[in-house]
Amino acid sequence: MFKRPILEVKLIFFSQIIPRLYYRKNFRNWWIHRNNCDFVKGVFLYPIKIGCQTVFKQNKRQFYMHIMEGYETNEIQPGYRCTSSSKYNNIESTPNIAIISLYQKLFSNTKTRFSRPLILGWNDENLLEMS
């Protein structure tokens, strides 16, 4: 069984909506909904904003998550990069792949996993509203 840490995520930078991404043909790549949504009452969608940055502390290190436009194999979807001190990973297709790849570089014998919503603070209503 994998251990998923409890994270205190802070929003350190947010950006604006870029109309060509959020309101055109590939718009579904740039919106998320909360896990606790009610499809009968309606769903609140939140934009995945380029330039948004969050930070959390794990294993005595600060980890920064950055949202970018595109990654190596797809330039029209969000890309995610994780950094910690001078270490960083490639731009990945999901935030959990970004943090896990860097985390395993730093702590090679770990089995720790990270949840996509938790890494970016998407489980926190206040962070979603601020971003």
N, C-alpha and C positions, 0 to 999 in steps of 0.2 A: 504494500500500500504506500502511495506517495504522500508526503507531508506537504500541505499547502500552508504557507505562513500567513499570519494576520498582518496586514500592512496598514500603516498610517500614511496615506498618500496626500501630498500637498500640491496644489496647482501653483506653478511659479511663473508661467507665461501663457497667455492665450492670444489667439489671433482673431481675425474677422472671417466671415464667410466669403468664399470666392465663387461668384455666380456661375462661372463656366463649369465648375465641378459639381455644385450642389443642385443645379436646376437644369441640367442637360441630360443627354441620353444615358450616361453612366452614373446617375445620381444615387442609385441604391448602394454603391460602394462607399458613399460618404455620409451615411446616416446610420445611427444605432438606436435601439430602443432598450429601455430598462428591462431587466429580467422579470420583474414583478408586474408586467403590463397585463391589462385586461382587454382582450380583443373585442369584447362586447361593448364595454364602456368607451373604448378608444385607446389609442396608443400614442404616447408622447415620443416623438423622435428628436434626437439630439445630433447635431452635426459633428463629424470627426474633423476637427479644424487643423489645417496645416500650420505648423509653428507652435502648436500647443506643447507645453512641456510640464511634466510632473516629476516629483522627486519623492523617494521613499528610502528608508533605512532598513537594511537587512544584513545580518551578520557583521555588524560594526562598520558597514560601508554605505555611502550614499550612492543611490542609483538614479540616474536621470533618464526619463523616457521622452523622446522627441518624435512628433508626428511630421512626416514629410510627404511630398507629392511623389508617388511612385517608388518602385524598387527595381531591382535588376531585371526581372522578367516581365514586369507589368508597370508601365508608366502612368496608367490612368486610375490606379487604386492607391489607397493610403500605404505609406511605407513607415516603418518604425525602427528607430535606432536607440540602443541603450548604451549609456556611458557610465563609467565609474572611475574617478580620478583620471588618469591618462589612458585607461583601457576603454575600448569600444568594440562594437561588433559591426557586421555588415548591416545594411538596411534590409529589413525583413518584411514579410507579408503580414505578419501578425505581431502584436506586442508580446505575447507569451513566448513566441520563438525568439524574439529579440532578447528578452531578459534571460531566458534559459540558456541560450548559446553563450552569452557573456558570463553568466553565473557559473556555468560549467568550466569556462576558461579559468576563472578566478579560484574556484573551489572544485577541483577535478573529481573528487570522490563523492560528490553530492547527488542525491536523488530528489532534491527539492523541486517542486513544480509551482508555477504561478498561473493564476487565473486571469484571462484577458480583461474582464471588467475591473478586477481589483487593482491591477498594475497601473491603470490610468485613472483610477478613482471613479469609474463609472457606476459603482455601486453606491456612491455617496451623492444624494440628491443635491446637496449644497454645491458640490463641485460641478455637477452637471449644469446647474442653473448659472453658475459663474462663468463657465466656459462657453 
